[in-house]
Amino acid sequence: MTTYEYRCDSDGVSFVVRFPLGTAPESVACERCGDQARRVFSKPMLPRSPRRDLVAAIEHAEKTRTDPDVVTSLPSTGARKRTPVLPLTPSLRRLPRP
């Protein structure tokens, strides 16, 4: 579900409605007066995250644009269970194994 903002021209009141992505109509009924309120485009809700985290993410993106992070080993995924291997049928034994 995505949040869409609507503003009523007669009241001047803004309100938020949630619709599935891409299905929001251009206008909906105002919650106060019932007139048609048109959809407005607002800035993303970035200020809700701490400013230092946002600045750190932007700086990391700028740095890795020209100097990518170097990975020296794969991250550990924990202990893996081996899947049991069924014995091959005699007719399949001659096929190459992956």
C-alpha positions, -999 to +999 in steps of 0.1 A: +000+000+000+012+035-009+004+067+008-011+095-014-017+131-004-049+150-015-058+186-010-093+201-011-096+233-030-126+246-011-113+239+024-075+240+018-072+209+039-046+182+031-052+146+040-036+112+033-052+082+017-036+047+011-041+028-021-022+000-038+007+013-059-004+029-092-042+027-085-047+061-068-074+082-086-067+118-095-094+130-071-113+117-041-140+131-018-128+154+009-131+141+044-145+173+057-168+188+031-173+160+006-161+181-024-136+166-048-100+169-036-072+166-061-040+146-057-009+166-049+027+155-051+048+160-019+084+154-010+093+119+002+094+113+040+132+114+043+133+137+073+119+109+095+153+091+094+181+106+114+201+132+094+234+116+102+223+083+087+211+100+055+244+119+052+264+088+058+245+069+031+250+097+006+287+099+014+291+061+010+273+063-024+295+091-036+327+073-024+318+039-040+309+056-073+347+059-082+362+036-055+341+005-050+342-016-019+366-045-021+353-079-009+380-103+003+358-132+013+322-143+012+300-136+042+293-166+063+258-181+059+260-204+089+262-241+089+246-257+058+230-291+058+240-314+031+212-327+011+212-364+009+222-378-025+202-406-039+222-434-055+223-432-093+205-457-114+228-478-135+217-460-167+225-426-153+260-433-140+277-427-173+263-391-175+287-363-166+283-349-131+280-311-125 
